[in-house]
Amino acid sequence: MAVLKFNDVPYELVREGLQRKIIHTDNLMTVLIDFSDGPWDKPEPPHSHPHEQTSYVAAGEIIFFCEGEADQHLKAGDMFAVPSGRPHTIQLLTEKARLIDNFNPVRDDFL
């Protein structure tokens, strides 16, 4: 078993306004993502990956876009899932937002 306390895991700066913390096993990855550069005038460009993804909106509000689905206005407590290979993205509606993403398999590109 691995236990990581919040303050013991350093943030990784992905870009200005976006930082993350990661924990993973051999087959599952959880990524805490903090955004601080909202609200955005438009969504980020869509992306896809071979990983299955579930996400929990821990703070803030977003619009979730997923190919083949209606756009969804989500707020703290809401969740979404993305199948492998499906293009998706978000748009921040608030200054700050926190998402907790889970991926299977582990995203080697994040390590």
Phi and psi restraints in degrees (range 20) as a CNS / XPLOR table:
assign (resid 1 and name C) (resid 2 and name N)
       (resid 2 and name CA) (resid 2 and name C) 1.0 -119.5 20.0 2
assign (resid 2 and name N) (resid 2 and name CA)
       (resid 2 and name C) (resid 3 and name N) 1.0 134.6 20.0 2
assign (resid 2 and name C) (resid 3 and name N)
       (resid 3 and name CA) (resid 3 and name C) 1.0 -123.2 20.0 2
assign (resid 3 and name N) (resid 3 and name CA)
       (resid 3 and name C) (resid 4 and name N) 1.0 127.0 20.0 2
assign (resid 3 and name C) (resid 4 and name N)
       (resid 4 and name CA) (resid 4 and name C) 1.0 -122.9 20.0 2
assign (resid 4 and name N) (resid 4 and name CA)
       (resid 4 and name C) (resid 5 and name N) 1.0 121.0 20.0 2
assign (resid 4 and name C) (resid 5 and name N)
       (resid 5 and name CA) (resid 5 and name C) 1.0 -84.3 20.0 2
assign (resid 5 and name N) (resid 5 and name CA)
       (resid 5 and name C) (resid 6 and name N) 1.0 144.3 20.0 2
assign (resid 5 and name C) (resid 6 and name N)
       (resid 6 and name CA) (resid 6 and name C) 1.0 -47.9 20.0 2
assign (resid 6 and name N) (resid 6 and name CA)
       (resid 6 and name C) (resid 7 and name N) 1.0 -50.4 20.0 2
assign (resid 6 and name C) (resid 7 and name N)
       (resid 7 and name CA) (resid 7 and name C) 1.0 -73.8 20.0 2
assign (resid 7 and name N) (resid 7 and name CA)
       (resid 7 and name C) (resid 8 and name N) 1.0 -11.7 20.0 2
assign (resid 7 and name C) (resid 8 and name N)
       (resid 8 and name CA) (resid 8 and name C) 1.0 -87.1 20.0 2
assign (resid 8 and name N) (resid 8 and name CA)
       (resid 8 and name C) (resid 9 and name N) 1.0 -12.7 20.0 2
assign (resid 8 and name C) (resid 9 and name N)
       (resid 9 and name CA) (resid 9 and name C) 1.0 -103.6 20.0 2
assign (resid 9 and name N) (resid 9 and name CA)
       (resid 9 and name C) (resid 10 and name N) 1.0 116.9 20.0 2
assign (resid 9 and name C) (resid 10 and name N)
       (resid 10 and name CA) (resid 10 and name C) 1.0 -71.8 20.0 2
assign (resid 10 and name N) (resid 10 and name CA)
       (resid 10 and name C) (resid 11 and name N) 1.0 148.5 20.0 2
assign (resid 10 and name C) (resid 11 and name N)
       (resid 11 and name CA) (resid 11 and name C) 1.0 -71.3 20.0 2
assign (resid 11 and name N) (resid 11 and name CA)
       (resid 11 and name C) (resid 12 and name N) 1.0 144.2 20.0 2
assign (resid 11 and name C) (resid 12 and name N)
       (resid 12 and name CA) (resid 12 and name C) 1.0 -104.3 20.0 2
assign (resid 12 and name N) (resid 12 and name CA)
       (resid 12 and name C) (resid 13 and name N) 1.0 123.3 20.0 2
assign (resid 12 and name C) (resid 13 and name N)
       (resid 13 and name CA) (resid 13 and name C) 1.0 -80.1 20.0 2
assign (resid 13 and name N) (resid 13 and name CA)
       (resid 13 and name C) (resid 14 and name N) 1.0 113.1 20.0 2
assign (resid 13 and name C) (resid 14 and name N)
       (resid 14 and name CA) (resid 14 and name C) 1.0 -83.2 20.0 2
assign (resid 14 and name N) (resid 14 and name CA)
       (resid 14 and name C) (resid 15 and name N) 1.0 -44.0 20.0 2
assign (resid 14 and name C) (resid 15 and name N)
       (resid 15 and name CA) (resid 15 and name C) 1.0 -163.6 20.0 2
assign (resid 15 and name N) (resid 15 and name CA)
       (resid 15 and name C) (resid 16 and name N) 1.0 168.6 20.0 2
assign (resid 15 and name C) (resid 16 and name N)
       (resid 16 and name CA) (resid 16 and name C) 1.0 -56.5 20.0 2
assign (resid 16 and name N) (resid 16 and name CA)
       (resid 16 and name C) (resid 17 and name N) 1.0 126.3 20.0 2
assign (resid 16 and name C) (resid 17 and name N)
       (resid 17 and name CA) (resid 17 and name C) 1.0 88.1 20.0 2
assign (resid 17 and name N) (resid 17 and name CA)
       (resid 17 and name C) (resid 18 and name N) 1.0 2.5 20.0 2
assign (resid 17 and name C) (resid 18 and name N)
       (resid 18 and name CA) (resid 18 and name C) 1.0 -144.3 20.0 2
assign (resid 18 and name N) (resid 18 and name CA)
       (resid 18 and name C) (resid 19 and name N) 1.0 117.7 20.0 2
assign (resid 18 and name C) (resid 19 and name N)
       (resid 19 and name CA) (resid 19 and name C) 1.0 -135.3 20.0 2
assign (resid 19 and name N) (resid 19 and name CA)
       (resid 19 and name C) (resid 20 and name N) 1.0 158.0 20.0 2
assign (resid 19 and name C) (resid 20 and name N)
       (resid 20 and name CA) (resid 20 and name C) 1.0 -146.1 20.0 2
assign (resid 20 and name N) (resid 20 and name CA)
       (resid 20 and name C) (resid 21 and name N) 1.0 160.4 20.0 2
assign (resid 20 and name C) (resid 21 and name N)
       (resid 21 and name CA) (resid 21 and name C) 1.0 -128.7 20.0 2
assign (resid 21 and name N) (resid 21 and name CA)
       (resid 21 and name C) (resid 22 and name N) 1.0 143.5 20.0 2
assign (resid 21 and name C) (resid 22 and name N)
       (resid 22 and name CA) (resid 22 and name C) 1.0 -130.4 20.0 2
assign (resid 22 and name N) (resid 22 and name CA)
       (resid 22 and name C) (resid 23 and name N) 1.0 140.5 20.0 2
assign (resid 22 and name C) (resid 23 and name N)
       (resid 23 and name CA) (resid 23 and name C) 1.0 -134.3 20.0 2
assign (resid 23 and name N) (resid 23 and name CA)
       (resid 23 and name C) (resid 24 and name N) 1.0 145.4 20.0 2
assign (resid 23 and name C) (resid 24 and name N)
       (resid 24 and name CA) (resid 24 and name C) 1.0 -155.8 20.0 2
assign (resid 24 and name N) (resid 24 and name CA)
       (resid 24 and name C) (resid 25 and name N) 1.0 158.4 20.0 2
assign (resid 24 and name C) (resid 25 and name N)
       (resid 25 and name CA) (resid 25 and name C) 1.0 -109.2 20.0 2
assign (resid 25 and name N) (resid 25 and name CA)
       (resid 25 and name C) (resid 26 and name N) 1.0 -163.3 20.0 2
assign (resid 25 and name C) (resid 26 and name N)
       (resid 26 and name CA) (resid 26 and name C) 1.0 -67.0 20.0 2
assign (resid 26 and name N) (resid 26 and name CA)
       (resid 26 and name C) (resid 27 and name N) 1.0 -29.1 20.0 2
assign (resid 26 and name C) (resid 27 and name N)
       (resid 27 and name CA) (resid 27 and name C) 1.0 -125.0 20.0 2
assign (resid 27 and name N) (resid 27 and name CA)
       (resid 27 and name C) (resid 28 and name N) 1.0 -4.7 20.0 2
assign (resid 27 and name C) (resid 28 and name N)
       (resid 28 and name CA) (resid 28 and name C) 1.0 -139.0 20.0 2
assign (resid 28 and name N) (resid 28 and name CA)
       (resid 28 and name C) (resid 29 and name N) 1.0 138.3 20.0 2
assign (resid 28 and name C) (resid 29 and name N)
       (resid 29 and name CA) (resid 29 and name C) 1.0 -129.0 20.0 2
assign (resid 29 and name N) (resid 29 and name CA)
       (resid 29 and name C) (resid 30 and name N) 1.0 135.4 20.0 2
assign (resid 29 and name C) (resid 30 and name N)
       (resid 30 and name CA) (resid 30 and name C) 1.0 -116.5 20.0 2
assign (resid 30 and name N) (resid 30 and name CA)
       (resid 30 and name C) (resid 31 and name N) 1.0 131.4 20.0 2
assign (resid 30 and name C) (resid 31 and name N)
       (resid 31 and name CA) (resid 31 and name C) 1.0 -126.4 20.0 2
assign (resid 31 and name N) (resid 31 and name CA)
       (resid 31 and name C) (resid 32 and name N) 1.0 119.5 20.0 2
assign (resid 31 and name C) (resid 32 and name N)
       (resid 32 and name CA) (resid 32 and name C) 1.0 -89.7 20.0 2
assign (resid 32 and name N) (resid 32 and name CA)
       (resid 32 and name C) (resid 33 and name N) 1.0 121.1 20.0 2
assign (resid 32 and name C) (resid 33 and name N)
       (resid 33 and name CA) (resid 33 and name C) 1.0 -117.9 20.0 2
assign (resid 33 and name N) (resid 33 and name CA)
       (resid 33 and name C) (resid 34 and name N) 1.0 124.0 20.0 2
assign (resid 33 and name C) (resid 34 and name N)
       (resid 34 and name CA) (resid 34 and name C) 1.0 -111.7 20.0 2
assign (resid 34 and name N) (resid 34 and name CA)
       (resid 34 and name C) (resid 35 and name N) 1.0 120.6 20.0 2
assign (resid 34 and name C) (resid 35 and name N)
       (resid 35 and name CA) (resid 35 and name C) 1.0 -101.3 20.0 2
assign (resid 35 and name N) (resid 35 and name CA)
       (resid 35 and name C) (resid 36 and name N) 1.0 140.2 20.0 2
assign (resid 35 and name C) (resid 36 and name N)
       (resid 36 and name CA) (resid 36 and name C) 1.0 -138.2 20.0 2
assign (resid 36 and name N) (resid 36 and name CA)
       (resid 36 and name C) (resid 37 and name N) 1.0 19.4 20.0 2
assign (resid 36 and name C) (resid 37 and name N)
       (resid 37 and name CA) (resid 37 and name C) 1.0 -120.7 20.0 2
assign (resid 37 and name N) (resid 37 and name CA)
       (resid 37 and name C) (resid 38 and name N) 1.0 25.3 20.0 2
assign (resid 37 and name C) (resid 38 and name N)
       (resid 38 and name CA) (resid 38 and name C) 1.0 -93.9 20.0 2
assign (resid 38 and name N) (resid 38 and name CA)
       (resid 38 and name C) (resid 39 and name N) 1.0 -179.3 20.0 2
assign (resid 38 and name C) (resid 39 and name N)
       (resid 39 and name CA) (resid 39 and name C) 1.0 -73.5 20.0 2
assign (resid 39 and name N) (resid 39 and name CA)
       (resid 39 and name C) (resid 40 and name N) 1.0 157.4 20.0 2
assign (resid 39 and name C) (resid 40 and name N)
       (resid 40 and name CA) (resid 40 and name C) 1.0 -101.0 20.0 2
assign (resid 40 and name N) (resid 40 and name CA)
       (resid 40 and name C) (resid 41 and name N) 1.0 143.7 20.0 2
assign (resid 40 and name C) (resid 41 and name N)
       (resid 41 and name CA) (resid 41 and name C) 1.0 -71.5 20.0 2
assign (resid 41 and name N) (resid 41 and name CA)
       (resid 41 and name C) (resid 42 and name N) 1.0 -26.0 20.0 2
assign (resid 41 and name C) (resid 42 and name N)
       (resid 42 and name CA) (resid 42 and name C) 1.0 -148.4 20.0 2
assign (resid 42 and name N) (resid 42 and name CA)
       (resid 42 and name C) (resid 43 and name N) 1.0 162.9 20.0 2
assign (resid 42 and name C) (resid 43 and name N)
       (resid 43 and name CA) (resid 43 and name C) 1.0 -71.8 20.0 2
assign (resid 43 and name N) (resid 43 and name CA)
       (resid 43 and name C) (resid 44 and name N) 1.0 159.8 20.0 2
assign (resid 43 and name C) (resid 44 and name N)
       (resid 44 and name CA) (resid 44 and name C) 1.0 -64.9 20.0 2
assign (resid 44 and name N) (resid 44 and name CA)
       (resid 44 and name C) (resid 45 and name N) 1.0 158.9 20.0 2
assign (resid 44 and name C) (resid 45 and name N)
       (resid 45 and name CA) (resid 45 and name C) 1.0 -61.1 20.0 2
assign (resid 45 and name N) (resid 45 and name CA)
       (resid 45 and name C) (resid 46 and name N) 1.0 142.1 20.0 2
assign (resid 45 and name C) (resid 46 and name N)
       (resid 46 and name CA) (resid 46 and name C) 1.0 -62.0 20.0 2
assign (resid 46 and name N) (resid 46 and name CA)
       (resid 46 and name C) (resid 47 and name N) 1.0 151.2 20.0 2
assign (resid 46 and name C) (resid 47 and name N)
       (resid 47 and name CA) (resid 47 and name C) 1.0 -142.2 20.0 2
assign (resid 47 and name N) (resid 47 and name CA)
       (resid 47 and name C) (resid 48 and name N) 1.0 164.9 20.0 2
assign (resid 47 and name C) (resid 48 and name N)
       (resid 48 and name CA) (resid 48 and name C) 1.0 -143.2 20.0 2
assign (resid 48 and name N) (resid 48 and name CA)
       (resid 48 and name C) (resid 49 and name N) 1.0 163.8 20.0 2
assign (resid 48 and name C) (resid 49 and name N)
       (resid 49 and name CA) (resid 49 and name C) 1.0 -156.1 20.0 2
assign (resid 49 and name N) (resid 49 and name CA)
       (resid 49 and name C) (resid 50 and name N) 1.0 159.6 20.0 2
assign (resid 49 and name C) (resid 50 and name N)
       (resid 50 and name CA) (resid 50 and name C) 1.0 -74.5 20.0 2
assign (resid 50 and name N) (resid 50 and name CA)
       (resid 50 and name C) (resid 51 and name N) 1.0 -4.8 20.0 2
assign (resid 50 and name C) (resid 51 and name N)
       (resid 51 and name CA) (resid 51 and name C) 1.0 -83.5 20.0 2
assign (resid 51 and name N) (resid 51 and name CA)
       (resid 51 and name C) (resid 52 and name N) 1.0 143.3 20.0 2
assign (resid 51 and name C) (resid 52 and name N)
       (resid 52 and name CA) (resid 52 and name C) 1.0 -73.8 20.0 2
assign (resid 52 and name N) (resid 52 and name CA)
       (resid 52 and name C) (resid 53 and name N) 1.0 146.7 20.0 2
assign (resid 52 and name C) (resid 53 and name N)
       (resid 53 and name CA) (resid 53 and name C) 1.0 -139.0 20.0 2
assign (resid 53 and name N) (resid 53 and name CA)
       (resid 53 and name C) (resid 54 and name N) 1.0 136.1 20.0 2
assign (resid 53 and name C) (resid 54 and name N)
       (resid 54 and name CA) (resid 54 and name C) 1.0 -122.6 20.0 2
assign (resid 54 and name N) (resid 54 and name CA)
       (resid 54 and name C) (resid 55 and name N) 1.0 148.9 20.0 2
assign (resid 54 and name C) (resid 55 and name N)
       (resid 55 and name CA) (resid 55 and name C) 1.0 -139.9 20.0 2
assign (resid 55 and name N) (resid 55 and name CA)
       (resid 55 and name C) (resid 56 and name N) 1.0 144.4 20.0 2
assign (resid 55 and name C) (resid 56 and name N)
       (resid 56 and name CA) (resid 56 and name C) 1.0 -120.1 20.0 2
assign (resid 56 and name N) (resid 56 and name CA)
       (resid 56 and name C) (resid 57 and name N) 1.0 127.8 20.0 2
assign (resid 56 and name C) (resid 57 and name N)
       (resid 57 and name CA) (resid 57 and name C) 1.0 -85.7 20.0 2
assign (resid 57 and name N) (resid 57 and name CA)
       (resid 57 and name C) (resid 58 and name N) 1.0 105.4 20.0 2
assign (resid 57 and name C) (resid 58 and name N)
       (resid 58 and name CA) (resid 58 and name C) 1.0 -85.5 20.0 2
assign (resid 58 and name N) (resid 58 and name CA)
       (resid 58 and name C) (resid 59 and name N) 1.0 -27.1 20.0 2
assign (resid 58 and name C) (resid 59 and name N)
       (resid 59 and name CA) (resid 59 and name C) 1.0 -158.2 20.0 2
assign (resid 59 and name N) (resid 59 and name CA)
       (resid 59 and name C) (resid 60 and name N) 1.0 151.2 20.0 2
assign (resid 59 and name C) (resid 60 and name N)
       (resid 60 and name CA) (resid 60 and name C) 1.0 86.0 20.0 2
assign (resid 60 and name N) (resid 60 and name CA)
       (resid 60 and name C) (resid 61 and name N) 1.0 -172.1 20.0 2
assign (resid 60 and name C) (resid 61 and name N)
       (resid 61 and name CA) (resid 61 and name C) 1.0 -135.8 20.0 2
assign (resid 61 and name N) (resid 61 and name CA)
       (resid 61 and name C) (resid 62 and name N) 1.0 142.5 20.0 2
assign (resid 61 and name C) (resid 62 and name N)
       (resid 62 and name CA) (resid 62 and name C) 1.0 -138.8 20.0 2
assign (resid 62 and name N) (resid 62 and name CA)
       (resid 62 and name C) (resid 63 and name N) 1.0 165.6 20.0 2
assign (resid 62 and name C) (resid 63 and name N)
       (resid 63 and name CA) (resid 63 and name C) 1.0 -107.6 20.0 2
assign (resid 63 and name N) (resid 63 and name CA)
       (resid 63 and name C) (resid 64 and name N) 1.0 129.0 20.0 2
assign (resid 63 and name C) (resid 64 and name N)
       (resid 64 and name CA) (resid 64 and name C) 1.0 -101.9 20.0 2
assign (resid 64 and name N) (resid 64 and name CA)
       (resid 64 and name C) (resid 65 and name N) 1.0 127.5 20.0 2
assign (resid 64 and name C) (resid 65 and name N)
       (resid 65 and name CA) (resid 65 and name C) 1.0 -115.6 20.0 2
assign (resid 65 and name N) (resid 65 and name CA)
       (resid 65 and name C) (resid 66 and name N) 1.0 130.5 20.0 2
assign (resid 65 and name C) (resid 66 and name N)
       (resid 66 and name CA) (resid 66 and name C) 1.0 -143.4 20.0 2
assign (resid 66 and name N) (resid 66 and name CA)
       (resid 66 and name C) (resid 67 and name N) 1.0 128.1 20.0 2
assign (resid 66 and name C) (resid 67 and name N)
       (resid 67 and name CA) (resid 67 and name C) 1.0 -50.8 20.0 2
assign (resid 67 and name N) (resid 67 and name CA)
       (resid 67 and name C) (resid 68 and name N) 1.0 130.1 20.0 2
assign (resid 67 and name C) (resid 68 and name N)
       (resid 68 and name CA) (resid 68 and name C) 1.0 84.9 20.0 2
assign (resid 68 and name N) (resid 68 and name CA)
       (resid 68 and name C) (resid 69 and name N) 1.0 -0.4 20.0 2
assign (resid 68 and name C) (resid 69 and name N)
       (resid 69 and name CA) (resid 69 and name C) 1.0 -123.1 20.0 2
assign (resid 69 and name N) (resid 69 and name CA)
       (resid 69 and name C) (resid 70 and name N) 1.0 156.0 20.0 2
assign (resid 69 and name C) (resid 70 and name N)
       (resid 70 and name CA) (resid 70 and name C) 1.0 -69.7 20.0 2
assign (resid 70 and name N) (resid 70 and name CA)
       (resid 70 and name C) (resid 71 and name N) 1.0 144.0 20.0 2
assign (resid 70 and name C) (resid 71 and name N)
       (resid 71 and name CA) (resid 71 and name C) 1.0 -60.1 20.0 2
assign (resid 71 and name N) (resid 71 and name CA)
       (resid 71 and name C) (resid 72 and name N) 1.0 142.7 20.0 2
assign (resid 71 and name C) (resid 72 and name N)
       (resid 72 and name CA) (resid 72 and name C) 1.0 -125.5 20.0 2
assign (resid 72 and name N) (resid 72 and name CA)
       (resid 72 and name C) (resid 73 and name N) 1.0 126.0 20.0 2
assign (resid 72 and name C) (resid 73 and name N)
       (resid 73 and name CA) (resid 73 and name C) 1.0 -84.4 20.0 2
assign (resid 73 and name N) (resid 73 and name CA)
       (resid 73 and name C) (resid 74 and name N) 1.0 115.9 20.0 2
assign (resid 73 and name C) (resid 74 and name N)
       (resid 74 and name CA) (resid 74 and name C) 1.0 -119.1 20.0 2
assign (resid 74 and name N) (resid 74 and name CA)
       (resid 74 and name C) (resid 75 and name N) 1.0 147.2 20.0 2
assign (resid 74 and name C) (resid 75 and name N)
       (resid 75 and name CA) (resid 75 and name C) 1.0 -133.4 20.0 2
assign (resid 75 and name N) (resid 75 and name CA)
       (resid 75 and name C) (resid 76 and name N) 1.0 176.5 20.0 2
assign (resid 75 and name C) (resid 76 and name N)
       (resid 76 and name CA) (resid 76 and name C) 1.0 -48.6 20.0 2
assign (resid 76 and name N) (resid 76 and name CA)
       (resid 76 and name C) (resid 77 and name N) 1.0 129.8 20.0 2
assign (resid 76 and name C) (resid 77 and name N)
       (resid 77 and name CA) (resid 77 and name C) 1.0 101.3 20.0 2
assign (resid 77 and name N) (resid 77 and name CA)
       (resid 77 and name C) (resid 78 and name N) 1.0 -17.0 20.0 2
assign (resid 77 and name C) (resid 78 and name N)
       (resid 78 and name CA) (resid 78 and name C) 1.0 -83.2 20.0 2
assign (resid 78 and name N) (resid 78 and name CA)
       (resid 78 and name C) (resid 79 and name N) 1.0 160.1 20.0 2
assign (resid 78 and name C) (resid 79 and name N)
       (resid 79 and name CA) (resid 79 and name C) 1.0 -136.7 20.0 2
assign (resid 79 and name N) (resid 79 and name CA)
       (resid 79 and name C) (resid 80 and name N) 1.0 158.7 20.0 2
assign (resid 79 and name C) (resid 80 and name N)
       (resid 80 and name CA) (resid 80 and name C) 1.0 -146.3 20.0 2
assign (resid 80 and name N) (resid 80 and name CA)
       (resid 80 and name C) (resid 81 and name N) 1.0 160.7 20.0 2
assign (resid 80 and name C) (resid 81 and name N)
       (resid 81 and name CA) (resid 81 and name C) 1.0 -130.6 20.0 2
assign (resid 81 and name N) (resid 81 and name CA)
       (resid 81 and name C) (resid 82 and name N) 1.0 146.3 20.0 2
assign (resid 81 and name C) (resid 82 and name N)
       (resid 82 and name CA) (resid 82 and name C) 1.0 -129.5 20.0 2
assign (resid 82 and name N) (resid 82 and name CA)
       (resid 82 and name C) (resid 83 and name N) 1.0 121.0 20.0 2
assign (resid 82 and name C) (resid 83 and name N)
       (resid 83 and name CA) (resid 83 and name C) 1.0 -68.7 20.0 2
assign (resid 83 and name N) (resid 83 and name CA)
       (resid 83 and name C) (resid 84 and name N) 1.0 160.0 20.0 2
assign (resid 83 and name C) (resid 84 and name N)
       (resid 84 and name CA) (resid 84 and name C) 1.0 -54.6 20.0 2
assign (resid 84 and name N) (resid 84 and name CA)
       (resid 84 and name C) (resid 85 and name N) 1.0 131.5 20.0 2
assign (resid 84 and name C) (resid 85 and name N)
       (resid 85 and name CA) (resid 85 and name C) 1.0 80.7 20.0 2
assign (resid 85 and name N) (resid 85 and name CA)
       (resid 85 and name C) (resid 86 and name N) 1.0 -2.0 20.0 2
assign (resid 85 and name C) (resid 86 and name N)
       (resid 86 and name CA) (resid 86 and name C) 1.0 -86.6 20.0 2
assign (resid 86 and name N) (resid 86 and name CA)
       (resid 86 and name C) (resid 87 and name N) 1.0 122.6 20.0 2
assign (resid 86 and name C) (resid 87 and name N)
       (resid 87 and name CA) (resid 87 and name C) 1.0 -62.1 20.0 2
assign (resid 87 and name N) (resid 87 and name CA)
       (resid 87 and name C) (resid 88 and name N) 1.0 136.8 20.0 2
assign (resid 87 and name C) (resid 88 and name N)
       (resid 88 and name CA) (resid 88 and name C) 1.0 -156.9 20.0 2
assign (resid 88 and name N) (resid 88 and name CA)
       (resid 88 and name C) (resid 89 and name N) 1.0 164.6 20.0 2
assign (resid 88 and name C) (resid 89 and name N)
       (resid 89 and name CA) (resid 89 and name C) 1.0 -166.5 20.0 2
assign (resid 89 and name N) (resid 89 and name CA)
       (resid 89 and name C) (resid 90 and name N) 1.0 179.1 20.0 2
assign (resid 89 and name C) (resid 90 and name N)
       (resid 90 and name CA) (resid 90 and name C) 1.0 -134.9 20.0 2
assign (resid 90 and name N) (resid 90 and name CA)
       (resid 90 and name C) (resid 91 and name N) 1.0 165.2 20.0 2
assign (resid 90 and name C) (resid 91 and name N)
       (resid 91 and name CA) (resid 91 and name C) 1.0 -133.1 20.0 2
assign (resid 91 and name N) (resid 91 and name CA)
       (resid 91 and name C) (resid 92 and name N) 1.0 125.7 20.0 2
assign (resid 91 and name C) (resid 92 and name N)
       (resid 92 and name CA) (resid 92 and name C) 1.0 -74.6 20.0 2
assign (resid 92 and name N) (resid 92 and name CA)
       (resid 92 and name C) (resid 93 and name N) 1.0 133.4 20.0 2
assign (resid 92 and name C) (resid 93 and name N)
       (resid 93 and name CA) (resid 93 and name C) 1.0 -105.2 20.0 2
assign (resid 93 and name N) (resid 93 and name CA)
       (resid 93 and name C) (resid 94 and name N) 1.0 -14.1 20.0 2
assign (resid 93 and name C) (resid 94 and name N)
       (resid 94 and name CA) (resid 94 and name C) 1.0 -120.0 20.0 2
assign (resid 94 and name N) (resid 94 and name CA)
       (resid 94 and name C) (resid 95 and name N) 1.0 164.9 20.0 2
assign (resid 94 and name C) (resid 95 and name N)
       (resid 95 and name CA) (resid 95 and name C) 1.0 -59.8 20.0 2
assign (resid 95 and name N) (resid 95 and name CA)
       (resid 95 and name C) (resid 96 and name N) 1.0 -42.2 20.0 2
assign (resid 95 and name C) (resid 96 and name N)
       (resid 96 and name CA) (resid 96 and name C) 1.0 -125.4 20.0 2
assign (resid 96 and name N) (resid 96 and name CA)
       (resid 96 and name C) (resid 97 and name N) 1.0 150.7 20.0 2
assign (resid 96 and name C) (resid 97 and name N)
       (resid 97 and name CA) (resid 97 and name C) 1.0 -152.0 20.0 2
assign (resid 97 and name N) (resid 97 and name CA)
       (resid 97 and name C) (resid 98 and name N) 1.0 150.6 20.0 2
assign (resid 97 and name C) (resid 98 and name N)
       (resid 98 and name CA) (resid 98 and name C) 1.0 -129.3 20.0 2
assign (resid 98 and name N) (resid 98 and name CA)
       (resid 98 and name C) (resid 99 and name N) 1.0 125.4 20.0 2
assign (resid 98 and name C) (resid 99 and name N)
       (resid 99 and name CA) (resid 99 and name C) 1.0 -115.7 20.0 2
assign (resid 99 and name N) (resid 99 and name CA)
       (resid 99 and name C) (resid 100 and name N) 1.0 146.0 20.0 2
assign (resid 99 and name C) (resid 100 and name N)
       (resid 100 and name CA) (resid 100 and name C) 1.0 -118.5 20.0 2
assign (resid 100 and name N) (resid 100 and name CA)
       (resid 100 and name C) (resid 101 and name N) 1.0 107.6 20.0 2
assign (resid 100 and name C) (resid 101 and name N)
       (resid 101 and name CA) (resid 101 and name C) 1.0 -101.1 20.0 2
assign (resid 101 and name N) (resid 101 and name CA)
       (resid 101 and name C) (resid 102 and name N) 1.0 143.2 20.0 2
assign (resid 101 and name C) (resid 102 and name N)
       (resid 102 and name CA) (resid 102 and name C) 1.0 -123.6 20.0 2
assign (resid 102 and name N) (resid 102 and name CA)
       (resid 102 and name C) (resid 103 and name N) 1.0 136.0 20.0 2
assign (resid 102 and name C) (resid 103 and name N)
       (resid 103 and name CA) (resid 103 and name C) 1.0 -129.7 20.0 2
assign (resid 103 and name N) (resid 103 and name CA)
       (resid 103 and name C) (resid 104 and name N) 1.0 140.9 20.0 2
assign (resid 103 and name C) (resid 104 and name N)
       (resid 104 and name CA) (resid 104 and name C) 1.0 -138.7 20.0 2
assign (resid 104 and name N) (resid 104 and name CA)
       (resid 104 and name C) (resid 105 and name N) 1.0 125.0 20.0 2
assign (resid 104 and name C) (resid 105 and name N)
       (resid 105 and name CA) (resid 105 and name C) 1.0 -73.3 20.0 2
assign (resid 105 and name N) (resid 105 and name CA)
       (resid 105 and name C) (resid 106 and name N) 1.0 -178.5 20.0 2
assign (resid 105 and name C) (resid 106 and name N)
       (resid 106 and name CA) (resid 106 and name C) 1.0 -58.4 20.0 2
assign (resid 106 and name N) (resid 106 and name CA)
       (resid 106 and name C) (resid 107 and name N) 1.0 140.1 20.0 2
assign (resid 106 and name C) (resid 107 and name N)
       (resid 107 and name CA) (resid 107 and name C) 1.0 -85.8 20.0 2
assign (resid 107 and name N) (resid 107 and name CA)
       (resid 107 and name C) (resid 108 and name N) 1.0 97.5 20.0 2
assign (resid 107 and name C) (resid 108 and name N)
       (resid 108 and name CA) (resid 108 and name C) 1.0 -59.9 20.0 2
assign (resid 108 and name N) (resid 108 and name CA)
       (resid 108 and name C) (resid 109 and name N) 1.0 -28.0 20.0 2
assign (resid 108 and name C) (resid 109 and name N)
       (resid 109 and name CA) (resid 109 and name C) 1.0 -68.4 20.0 2
assign (resid 109 and name N) (resid 109 and name CA)
       (resid 109 and name C) (resid 110 and name N) 1.0 -13.9 20.0 2
assign (resid 109 and name C) (resid 110 and name N)
       (resid 110 and name CA) (resid 110 and name C) 1.0 -92.4 20.0 2
assign (resid 110 and name N) (resid 110 and name CA)
       (resid 110 and name C) (resid 111 and name N) 1.0 -12.0 20.0 2
